[in-house]
């Protein structure tokens, strides 16, 4: 168990967490205690098998940390459910429910057991609602282990030998960021399983600011780490990350040949397999024709989310070539999507909105004709057109007329995945 640092009375937290470790359990618990003296204490509560591991590179970066006090608090019975699952299968990696401790009042708030780990196109970890598919697999029993596509990364239990065998952490990463997705993909693609155990709860203080320094800036560090994840584990779907973050192409993410060799040596499965079997709910489309900017022929402006949230209007803006808000995918399911939002028109006259992709067609079905450049809304039969004078940022739906304002360019070759 990693005992990170924050303004919680350290003696109370350390003793409380230790007292909530059962006296008779097989194996060994490793507790990495971050403090001003940069010391590592190994508590021999167990004799042989288990270890709760923390990110090894955080140990090397802790010299730069401040406010060195623990930020986790273990509840009664937190450990036994984790170890029981590993005892049944050493290739299981298990996580507790991560409850929230206020960083101001230290109020303890129990987290939901109806969320699991996912990620967006930028490779940011996100919590999403557990899908019906997983609820049915568990027979509707919310006390049963939850198979999660990804983990938050700070709190998990793993068998020591299994941890070594699958390649520990990627030592080419720096400080923090991306390691949770890297390990999540590696576990699933290389034959393991990743679970959240509802009967295990550990509280965590979520801070507004990181106590670590990031040489070169936090954005560059996280971008480097995420680029390594994309290059090693995501196959063709790495394009989503690099299109959303064009600057990552120029970031020196180091030598990944060793990690690619690890993947080959472990006979790991493809990222397509991961999307098909572990995370079919992912907003990374399994099959897509195009990924990039969508430019209007007449105005030379691009479709743009403008940073708007689900339920808000689609926009347009000058084409800046920097990815991000101007990256859209045209999928085999006839969606035009940006991350987890799809273009949606519930009214034949518009407006066109950004709405969470539901995968059921209807208002979210569009056809793109690469010969005449039209984007046709299937339900209404109308075409997407440049904004009119009423709102110069809002594209509209109009009867199809073949005009330049209804012609859109999707540059580049269509992807082979959808052929």
C-alpha positions in Angstrom: 0.0 0.0 0.0 1.4 3.3 -1.0 1.1 5.9 1.8 1.3 9.2 -0.1 1.4 12.5 1.6 -1.0 15.2 2.8 -2.1 17.1 5.8 -3.6 14.2 7.8 -2.1 13.6 11.2 0.5 11.1 10.2 0.6 9.1 13.5 -3.1 8.6 13.4 -3.2 7.5 9.8 -0.2 5.2 10.0 -1.4 3.4 13.1 -5.0 3.3 11.9 -4.0 1.7 8.6 -1.6 -0.8 10.3 -4.3 -1.7 12.9 -6.6 -2.6 10.0 -4.3 -5.2 8.6 -5.3 -8.7 9.8 -2.8 -10.3 12.1 -2.8 -13.7 10.4 -2.6 -13.6 6.6 -0.1 -15.3 4.2 2.4 -13.3 2.3 4.0 -9.9 2.9 2.8 -6.3 2.8 5.1 -3.7 1.4 4.4 -0.2 2.6 6.2 2.6 0.9 6.1 5.6 3.3 7.0 8.9 1.6 8.6 11.3 4.0 11.2 14.0 4.3 13.9 11.4 4.9 12.9 9.5 1.7 12.7 6.2 3.6 11.0 2.9 2.7 9.6 0.8 5.5 8.8 -2.8 4.9 6.2 -4.1 7.3 6.5 -7.9 7.7 2.9 -8.6 8.5 2.9 -11.4 5.9 5.5 -14.1 5.2 5.5 -15.1 1.6 3.2 -14.1 -1.2 1.6 -10.7 -1.6 2.6 -7.2 -2.1 0.7 -4.0 -2.5 2.8 -2.0 -5.0 3.2 1.7 -5.6 4.7 3.4 -8.6 8.4 2.9 -8.3 9.4 6.1 -10.1 7.3 8.1 -7.6 9.8 6.9 -5.0 12.6 8.6 -6.9 10.7 11.8 -7.4 9.5 12.0 -3.8 12.7 14.0 -3.0 10.9 16.9 -4.6 7.7 16.5 -2.7 6.3 18.7 0.1 3.7 18.3 2.8 4.8 14.8 3.5 1.9 13.0 5.3 -0.2 10.1 4.3 -3.3 10.6 2.1 -5.0 7.2 2.4 -7.1 5.7 5.2 -8.1 2.1 5.1 -11.5 0.9 6.4 -12.2 -2.2 8.4 -11.9 -5.3 6.2 -10.3 -3.6 3.3 -7.5 -6.1 2.8 -9.0 -9.6 3.0 -11.2 -9.3 -0.1 -8.3 -8.2 -2.2 -6.0 -11.0 -1.1 -8.7 -13.6 -1.5 -9.1 -12.8 -5.2 -5.4 -13.0 -5.8 -5.2 -16.3 -3.9 -7.6 -17.8 -6.4 -5.7 -16.5 -9.4 -2.3 -14.9 -9.3 -2.9 -13.1 -12.6 -5.6 -11.0 -11.0 -4.9 -7.4 -10.2 -7.5 -6.0 -7.8 -8.5 -2.5 -6.6 -10.6 -1.3 -3.7 -13.4 1.2 -4.1 -11.7 4.6 -3.7 -13.7 6.7 -1.2 -13.2 10.5 -1.0 -11.6 12.3 1.9 -12.0 16.1 1.8 -8.6 17.9 1.6 -10.1 20.7 3.7 -12.3 19.1 6.3 -11.2 15.4 6.0 -14.8 14.4 5.8 -15.1 10.8 4.6 -17.5 10.2 1.7 -18.2 6.7 0.4 -17.8 6.4 -3.4 -20.3 4.7 -5.7 -19.9 1.0 -6.6 -21.6 1.6 -9.9 -18.6 3.2 -11.7 -15.6 1.7 -13.5 -12.5 3.0 -15.1 -12.3 4.1 -18.7 -10.4 6.8 -20.7 -11.0 9.4 -23.4 -9.2 10.1 -26.7 -6.6 12.2 -24.9 -5.8 9.1 -22.7 -7.1 10.8 -19.6 -8.5 8.3 -17.1 -12.2 8.7 -16.5 -14.9 7.1 -14.3 -18.0 5.9 -16.2 -21.2 4.2 -15.2 -20.9 0.4 -15.1 -22.7 -0.8 -18.3 -25.6 -3.2 -18.2 -23.4 -5.9 -19.8 -21.2 -6.1 -16.8 -24.1 -6.0 -14.4 -25.6 -9.0 -16.2 -22.3 -10.9 -16.1 -22.3 -10.4 -12.3 -25.9 -11.7 -12.1 -27.1 -8.3 -10.8 -25.1 -8.9 -7.6 -23.2 -5.6 -6.8 -21.1 -7.3 -4.2 -19.3 -9.4 -6.9 -16.0 -8.3 -8.3 -16.3 -5.8 -11.1 -14.2 -6.3 -14.2 -12.9 -2.8 -15.1 -11.2 -1.8 -18.3 -8.7 0.5 -16.5 -7.8 1.5 -13.0 -7.0 4.8 -11.3 -3.6 3.4 -10.5 -2.8 4.7 -7.0 -4.4 1.8 -5.0 -4.2 -1.8 -6.2 -3.0 -5.2 -5.1 -0.9 -7.4 -7.3 1.1 -10.7 -6.7 4.8 -9.9 -6.5 5.9 -12.6 -8.9 3.2 -11.7 -11.4 4.2 -8.0 -11.2 7.8 -8.9 -12.0 6.7 -11.3 -14.8 4.6 -8.8 -16.7 7.3 -6.1 -16.7 6.7 -4.1 -13.5 6.4 -0.4 -14.4 7.6 1.2 -17.6 10.8 2.8 -16.3 10.9 5.1 -19.3 8.0 7.1 -17.9 8.6 10.1 -15.6 7.0 11.2 -12.3 3.3 10.6 -12.8 0.6 10.2 -15.5 -0.2 7.4 -17.9 1.2 4.6 -15.9 -2.3 3.4 -14.8 -3.5 3.0 -18.4 -0.2 1.4 -19.5 -0.6 -1.2 -16.7 -4.3 -1.7 -17.4 -3.8 -2.4 -21.1 -0.8 -4.6 -20.3 -2.8 -6.7 -17.7 -5.7 -7.3 -20.0 -3.8 -7.7 -23.3 -1.2 -10.1 -21.8 -3.6 -12.5 -20.1 -4.5 -11.1 -16.7 -7.6 -9.6 -15.3 -8.3 -6.3 -13.6 -11.0 -6.0 -11.0 -12.6 -3.6 -8.6 -13.6 -5.3 -5.3 -16.8 -3.7 -3.9 -16.2 -5.1 -0.4 -12.9 -3.3 -0.1 -12.9 0.4 0.6 -9.9 2.8 1.0 -10.3 6.5 1.5 -8.1 8.9 -0.5 -7.4 12.6 -0.1 -7.8 14.2 -3.6 -5.6 17.3 -3.7 -6.0 20.4 -5.9 -2.3 20.5 -6.5 0.4 17.9 -6.9 3.2 17.8 -4.3 5.7 16.8 -7.0 7.7 18.9 -9.3 7.6 18.1 -13.1 10.8 19.0 -14.9 9.8 20.5 -18.2 6.2 21.1 -17.1 3.4 18.7 -16.2 1.9 18.8 -19.7 5.1 17.6 -21.3 5.7 14.9 -18.7 2.2 13.5 -19.0 2.3 13.8 -22.8 5.5 11.9 -22.9 4.2 9.1 -20.7 0.9 8.8 -22.7 2.8 8.7 -26.0 4.7 5.7 -24.7 1.4 4.0 -23.9 0.0 4.8 -27.3 3.2 3.6 -29.2 3.5 0.3 -27.3 0.0 -0.9 -26.7 -2.6 0.8 -28.9 -1.7 -0.2 -32.4 -3.6 1.9 -35.0 -5.7 3.5 -32.3 -2.6 5.5 -31.2 -3.8 7.9 -33.9 -6.6 9.2 -31.7 -4.1 10.3 -29.1 -1.7 11.9 -31.5 -4.5 13.7 -33.4 -5.9 15.1 -30.2 -2.4 16.1 -29.1 -0.3 16.9 -32.2 2.4 18.3 -29.9 3.0 14.8 -28.7 4.5 13.9 -32.0 7.5 16.2 -31.3 7.9 15.0 -27.7 10.9 12.8 -27.0 9.2 9.8 -25.5 12.4 7.8 -25.4 13.2 4.3 -26.5 10.2 1.9 -26.4 11.9 -1.1 -28.1 12.2 -2.8 -24.7 8.5 -2.5 -24.0 7.6 -3.6 -27.5 9.8 -6.7 -27.0 8.1 -7.3 -23.6 4.7 -7.3 -25.4 6.0 -9.7 -28.0 7.6 -12.0 -25.4 4.4 -12.2 -23.4 2.4 -13.0 -26.5 0.0 -10.1 -25.8 -3.2 -9.6 -27.7 -4.0 -6.6 -29.9 -5.7 -3.4 -28.9 -8.6 -4.3 -31.2 -9.1 -7.4 -29.0 -9.1 -5.1 -25.9 -11.8 -2.9 -27.5 -13.9 -5.8 -28.7 -13.8 -8.0 -25.6 -12.9 -5.8 -22.6 -14.1 -2.3 -23.4 -16.7 -2.4 -26.2 -18.3 0.7 -24.6 -15.1 2.7 -25.3 -15.7 5.9 -27.2 -12.7 5.0 -29.5 -14.7 3.6 -32.4 -13.8 0.0 -33.4 -14.2 0.8 -37.1 -13.9 4.2 -38.6 -13.4 5.7 -42.0 -11.7 9.0 -41.1 -10.0 10.8 -38.2 -9.1 14.5 -38.4 -10.4 17.9 -39.1 -13.6 18.5 -41.2 -13.2 21.7 -43.3 -15.9 23.6 -45.1 -15.0 24.3 -48.8 -16.5 27.8 -49.0 -15.5 29.3 -45.7 -12.4 27.2 -45.1 -13.5 27.0 -41.4 -13.6 23.7 -39.5 -16.1 22.0 -37.3 -15.1 22.7 -33.7 -16.5 21.6 -30.4 -15.3 24.9 -28.9 -14.8 23.1 -25.7 -18.5 22.7 -25.2 -20.1 20.0 -23.2 -22.7 17.3 -24.1 -26.0 18.9 -24.9 -24.5 22.1 -26.3 -24.3 23.3 -29.9 -21.7 22.2 -32.4 -19.5 25.1 -33.6 -17.1 26.1 -36.3 -13.9 28.1 -36.1 -10.8 28.9 -38.2 -8.8 25.7 -38.9 -5.8 25.9 -36.6 -4.4 22.4 -37.3 -3.7 21.8 -33.6 -6.1 18.9 -33.2 -8.0 18.8 -30.0 -11.5 20.4 -30.4 -11.3 20.1 -34.2 -10.7 16.3 -34.3 -13.6 14.2 -35.4 -14.0 10.6 -36.4 -16.4 9.4 -39.1 -17.3 5.8 -38.1 -18.6 2.7 -39.9 -21.7 3.1 -37.7 -22.3 6.5 -39.5 -21.5 8.6 -36.5 -19.5 11.8 -36.6 -17.9 11.9 -33.1 -15.5 13.9 -31.0 -14.4 11.9 -28.0 -17.6 10.7 -26.3 -19.9 13.1 -28.0 -21.6 12.6 -31.4 -23.2 15.1 -33.8 -26.9 14.9 -33.1 -30.0 16.6 -34.6 -33.3 15.9 -33.1 -35.1 18.6 -35.2 -34.9 18.7 -39.0 -34.1 22.4 -38.9 -31.4 22.0 -36.3 -29.5 23.0 -34.3 -26.8 20.3 -34.5 -25.7 19.5 -31.0 -23.0 17.5 -29.3 -24.7 14.6 -27.5 -23.2 11.6 -25.7 -22.9 8.9 -28.3 -25.6 6.2 -27.7 -24.8 3.9 -30.6 -28.4 3.5 -31.6 -28.3 5.5 -34.8 -31.4 7.7 -35.2 -30.5 11.4 -34.7 -26.8 10.5 -34.7 -26.6 8.9 -38.2 -24.8 10.8 -40.9 -23.5 9.9 -44.4 -20.5 11.6 -46.0 -20.2 11.5 -49.8 -16.6 12.0 -50.6 -17.5 12.7 -54.2 -19.7 15.8 -53.7 -18.5 16.6 -50.2 -22.0 16.5 -48.6 -22.7 15.5 -45.0 -26.3 14.3 -45.0 -28.3 13.8 -41.8 -30.0 10.4 -42.4 -33.2 11.0 -40.4 -34.1 14.4 -41.9 -32.4 14.0 -45.3 -31.0 17.4 -44.9 -27.3 18.5 -45.4 -24.9 20.1 -43.0 -24.2 23.7 -44.1 -21.9 26.5 -43.1 -23.3 28.9 -40.5 -25.7 31.6 -41.5 -25.8 35.3 -40.5 -27.8 34.6 -37.4 -24.9 32.8 -35.7 -21.6 32.8 -37.5 -20.3 29.9 -35.4 -23.3 27.5 -35.7 -23.5 25.1 -38.7 -27.1 24.5 -39.8 -29.2 21.9 -41.5 -30.7 22.9 -44.9 -32.2 21.1 -47.9 -29.3 19.6 -49.9 -28.5 21.9 -52.9 -24.9 21.0 -53.7 -23.6 24.5 -52.9 -20.1 25.3 -51.6 -21.5 25.9 -48.2 -22.6 22.3 -48.0 -19.3 20.8 -49.1 -16.9 19.5 -46.5 -13.4 18.1 -46.8 -12.1 15.1 -44.9 -8.4 15.2 -45.8 -6.4 12.0 -46.2 -7.2 8.4 -47.0 -10.0 6.6 -45.4 -8.9 4.1 -42.8 -8.6 0.4 -43.7 -10.4 -0.7 -40.5 -13.8 0.1 -42.0 -13.2 -1.4 -45.4 
